[in-house]
């Protein structure tokens, strides 16, 4: 049985952009000026790790029970006000 990665004989590599904001915090919440659109983006390289927490935040927003202690810090409107768009 072979163990470990075979780096010498790899056939494919993948890389792509990392969606992130300049302040390093994801954008999670309603998109200002676009009713019915909720963003959950900008997690940098932590998307899979933060998926459960992001899912809970989005669920709260969609069901009308947001976590008021967390949602303001991730509100997409802050990027518009501070110019924190993708870097």
N, C-alpha and C positions, 0 to 999 in steps of 0.2 A: 504494500500500500504506500502510495506516494503522499508526502506531507508538504505543506507550504506552497507558495506560489512559484510557478515556473516562469520567472521574469525573462529568461533568455528566449523562450519560444512563444511569447504572447503574440496573439494575432490581431487584437484590436485594442485601441485606447480611445477613451472618450473624454472630452472636456467641453465645457460650455460656460456661459456667463453665470455669475452668481448675483442674483437680484438682491441689492442691498441699498440702504439709505446711508447718507453721510454721517448720521448720528449712530448708526449701527443697530437701531431698533426697528423691528418689522412694522409694517403698516397693516393694522388689523381694525376693521370697522367700516362704517358707511362712507362711501365716496361722496364728498361734498358736491352738491349740484346735480347728483344723479340718483334719484330715489330708486330704491330697490337693488342697488349695486353695493355689495359688501366686498372689501378687499381683504386678502390674507396673503401678503407677499413681503418680500424684502428680508427674509430670514437668514440671508448670507449663507454660510455653509451648515447651518443648524436646522434646516427645514425638517428633516426626519426626526430629529431629537425634540423639536418644539411642536411637532404636529399634534400630539394629544392636548397640550395646553391651548394651542391655537384653535383646535376644534371645539374645546369647551367655551372659549371666548366667543367664537362665531355662533355657536349654538345659543348662547345666552342672548346675543344680539338679535338673532332671528326669531327667538321665542318671546322677546320682550322682557327678558330677565338678565340684562347684562351685569357683569361684575363691575360695579361702579368704582371699585378700588383699583382696577387694572386698565379698563378700557381707555381712559383719557390719555395715558402714556403712550398708547399705540395708535391713537386716532389718526387716520390719513390726513385730516385737515391740518395737522401740525406741519406736514411736509410742504403744503401749499403756502402756509404762513411763513415758514422759515427757509423755504427753498431747499428742502432736503431730498430732492428727487434723486433718482439713481445716479451713482457716481461712475 
